[in-house]
């Protein structure tokens, strides 16, 4: 009976770990893209009149943010987050440096929950 229960817990841990890893990667990459957009590309556009970095980095950040949305929603669905919690984590991808803070909080929260279950 103990082995059967361990197999079930292990089986449910894998999808959570995989989704958490995907979320963490997209949170980091989206955060870096947003920092580049806000602190490099936009000043280059508005101060120096060079719109090319804004166009390129803005497009890349947009695509990465869509991946961040998907990963966040998959994680939220799996962990049964309240809609407001999921929305706040999603909005973290739109505020410079906030995705890094949200990623750390979400990771610590999930690791604490996993440790409590084990």
Protein Blocks (a to p, Z undefined) as FASTA:
>chain_A
ZZmmmmmmmmmmmmmmmmmmmmmmmmmmmmmmmmmmmmmmmmmmmmnopaklmmmmmmmm
mmmmmmmmmmmmmmmmmnopafklmmmmmmmmmgghklmmmmmmmmmmmmmmmmmmZZ
